[in-house]
């Protein structure tokens, strides 16, 4: 398709080309930022607008994953029974993210809060610059009524093959974020 090849020739906006990002997504036992536990962390490392690395781990939350959560993320107790605990992987993940701008869709509402709660609890400093792609989408596409990851994928023609698994959602969010930033900075 012509517009796609044209974009490749033009490259991405300077903001995307000159910064490095980690886009991540959490799957959890529920929607409470105060009490629900992480069952999966998925992340993609993005440099110059290209995904260069994936990070994904299931986590044993040491509690039953409620049916409502499993219905959404398709992660069940038996899937996580041999997985590490959050204490085993959290410091690695924070170190993995050092020096990168961190992006999550609805991060300000959820994912960043959960990460901050765990970093406080485990005494592991968490100092990254945080960008919520949902907030960005609302500002950049004010005429779109809805800004869910699914709606944004539809808007930009991005295929999210397995929605609601953490690294697939992270990858889709990364692709959406690049399109949003190109829209934002090209429009200026």
Secondary structure, DSSP 8 states (H G I E B T S, - for coil): -HHHHHHHHH---HHHHT-EEEEEEEEESSS-TTT--EEEEEEEEEETTEEEEEEEEEB--SS---HHHHHHH---HHHHTTSB-HHHHHHHHHHHHTTSEEEETTIIIIIHHHHHHHHHHHT------EEEHHHHHHHH-TT-S---HHHHHHHHT---TTTTSHHHHHHHHHHHHHHHHHHHHH--
